[in-house]
Amino acid sequence: MAVTDKSLRSTRNQLYPQQAWYCIGLFIFIIAIFQWISFFHSKFAGRRQTSNASDPEHASVHRRHAFSWRRIPLGLVNAYRVISFRWTLEFGKSYTLNMAEVFVTVAYIIFLFVWAFINTTDLESHILDISYWCNRAGMLASSQFPLITALGTKNNIVSLITGISYDKLNYAHRMMSRVAFVLLWVHVGGEVVRHAPFQPYFTQPWLLWGLVAMVASTILCIVSLRPVRAQAYELFFYVHFAMVSIFLVGAYIHTQDSDVAFWIYPCFIIWGLDRLIRTLRLVVFNHSYFGFRSGSTMDATAELLSDDFVRLRFHRPSHFHWTPGQTAYLIMPSVSRLPFEAHPFTIASFNSTLFDVPKEQKPTSEKYAEMSLAEGNLGSSAPFWKELVFFINVREGFTARLKDAALKGDKVKVFVDGPYGPSPDLGSYDTSVLIAGGSGVSYTLPVLLDTIERVRNGESRCRRVVFIWSIRSVDHIHWIDDVLIRALRLAPPSLSISIHIHVTNTPATIETLPQSYSRTDDVKPVRDDSRSEVVELQDGKAMEISNDSLFAIESVKLAHQRADLRAILRDEVTAATGRMSVSVCGSQSITRSVRGALRFPVSSPLSVANGGSSVTLYIESFGYA
C-alpha cells in the first residue's frame, strides 16, 4: 500500500499524543520513586538513635567541624534542595517560582511543541507543512485534558502516586492548561489559514461548538490570571466552573466524530469521581444534617478577634481525623452565595489523644499527674485540643459576610470536607523551626502541639523547637496565649522550646498584655507590684503587663520589631546538629526571607560535609497560588 501524506498525518496524529503520555507517565513515575524513597528514609531515620555514630546525618557534636567524605552525598542532596526549591524567580511582591517549577514549565513547553512540529515535512519536501502540524497541535492539546482535569481535583491519582499534595500540584494544573490553550489557538489559526475562506463552514455544528469552546477557554484563561484570582476570587470560582463545563461540552461535540473524543469524555468521569468522593465525605462527616440520629450538631461559633480576623470553631465529627498542617473545605450555606460553595482553611487545632484516656485508668506516675493537671486547667485553650478551630483572614466576599455573622453573634451551620494536604513528619528531625505570619499560626501551632505530644510519647527524636510568630498587633497574642501556656507545661524537660513573638506595628503608649509577654534584654521595669508591672521599651514606650503564666516563662520573648529571619536561621543552623526542619506559613515576604536565609553558604554542601546540619524546608504560603 502506497504511503500518502494523509496516511502519514493520520498515523502520527494518533501516535504522538500516546508517546507524549508515555513520557509524562515516566516522569511522574520517577518523581514518585524519589518522593517515596525520601518518605521511607525519613521514617527510617526517625527510628535511629541520635548517638548512632555510624549515621553520617547524625554526626557527633564533637566531630561537627571535621570533614567527612561519607557526608558528601548528604551535602549534594542539600545542594539539590537549595537549587531546586530555594533559588527563585520573583515577579513583583506577591509571586514566586522556584527553579523546580521553572524547569518543569520550560521542559513541558519544549516537549509539547517539539512533538507538535517534529516530522512535519511532507512527501514533496515542504518543510513545516501546515496540514501536518495543524490538527496534531489540537490533538496534543486534547490529550492533556484528562491529566489537567485530574490535577485540578482534590482527590487525584497523581497525589496518591507521588505523595505531592493537590495544592502543590495546582501549579502544574494551571501551567499545563495555559500551554494547551496556546496549542489550541495554534490549531485554530492553522485551520483558518488552511481552509480560507472560512465562511462556508459556519453552518457546521462541529465548527460552531469548537468556536464556543475556544471562547470559553479564552475567558477561563483571563479570569484565571493571578491578579484576577487574588482580587475577585469568588468571580473566578463561578466563572471557572461555568467556562470549564462549556469548554468540555463544546470540545466533545466538536470532536465526537473523530478519535479525539477519546481524550475528552474521561474528563467528565474524573471530575464526577472527585465530586462523588467529596459528597460521600460530606455525608459521613456531617451525618447529623442528613437525618442520622447518631450525628452531632455542627453549628459553628464565629468570633470576631479583630477587624481583620475571625475565629471559627465547632464540634469535631466523630469520624473526622486530621494531622497538623492539613486543611478542610468549609461549606456554609447561610454565608455563601451558592449552597455548596466550599472554601479551604488550615485547621488550627490539634487532633490530640493526650486527654482521651479515662482518668481512672491513668497510672499515678509523675507524667500522668502533670497531664491531669494540664487537662484540668485547659480553660480557653480547650478548643485547640477538643474541637475544630480555624483562623480566617477577613477580605471581601465570603469572609466579609462571615465577619458580619460574627458581629451578629449568629451560629453558622457548617459542612466540613477533608482533611486535605500532607502533614510535615518532623519526628526524625533533631531541631524544628516553625515560622508563621498572622493567621499562618494555624499551620505552625498544631505542629508545635504535635511535636510536644510525640516527644512525650517517645515517638519523636526532636530536642529543640523554635516557634516564631510575626503579628501586626499585640492583641493578636491573645488568640493562642492560653494554649501556648498549656503546651509549655506539657513539654518534657528533654525538649527545649524557644518562642519568639514579633509585633510589627508600633505599640500604643500603654497597653495591657495579660499573659503573653516575656521580658527581653531591651526592656527595663519602671514600676512593680504583685499583679502587674509597667515596662519601658528602648523607644520610650511603656507597656503594662501581668505577672502570670506565659510572662513568667523565660523561653517566651516579645519584640516590637520585624523578625530578622536571616540572622535567626543562620544562628540556629550553626548551633544545630543532626537533621533540622524549617516550616513556614506566611506572606510572600516571609517565605522569600526564609528561602534566602537557607541558601548557600548556610546550607552549602561543604557546610554539611563538615558536620553542619542537614536542613529541610517546608513552605505553606499565603495567597492564591
Salt bridges, closest charged atoms under 4 A:
ASP55 OD2 - ARG48 NH1 2.91
ASP55 OD2 - HIS58 ND1 2.42
GLU57 OE1 - HIS41 NE2 3.81
GLU57 OE2 - ARG579 NE 2.66
GLU90 OE1 - ARG592 NH1 3.67
ASP122 OD2 - HIS126 ND1 3.04
GLU124 OE1 - HIS126 ND1 3.94
ASP167 OD2 - LYS168 NZ 3.81
GLU191 OE2 - ARG194 NH1 3.96
GLU191 OE1 - HIS195 NE2 3.02
GLU234 OE1 - ARG337 NH1 2.54
GLU234 OE2 - ARG401 NH2 3.13
ASP299 OD1 - LYS413 NZ 3.27
GLU303 OE1 - ARG311 NE 2.77
GLU303 OE1 - ARG313 NE 3.43
GLU341 OE2 - HIS343 NE2 2.46
GLU375 OE1 - LYS362 NZ 3.01
GLU387 OE1 - ARG313 NH1 3.18
ASP417 OD2 - ARG278 NE 2.87
ASP425 OD2 - LYS43 NZ 2.98
ASP425 OD1 - ARG454 NH1 3.16
ASP430 OD2 - HIS58 NE2 3.52
ASP430 OD1 - ARG461 NE 3.39
ASP430 OD1 - ARG463 NH1 2.86
ASP450 OD2 - ARG454 NH1 3.95
ASP481 OD2 - HIS478 ND1 3.27
ASP482 OD1 - ARG486 NH1 2.20
ASP529 OD2 - ARG527 NH1 3.01
GLU533 OE2 - ARG519 NH2 2.58
GLU572 OE2 - ARG464 NH2 3.00
GLU620 OE1 - LYS168 NZ 3.59
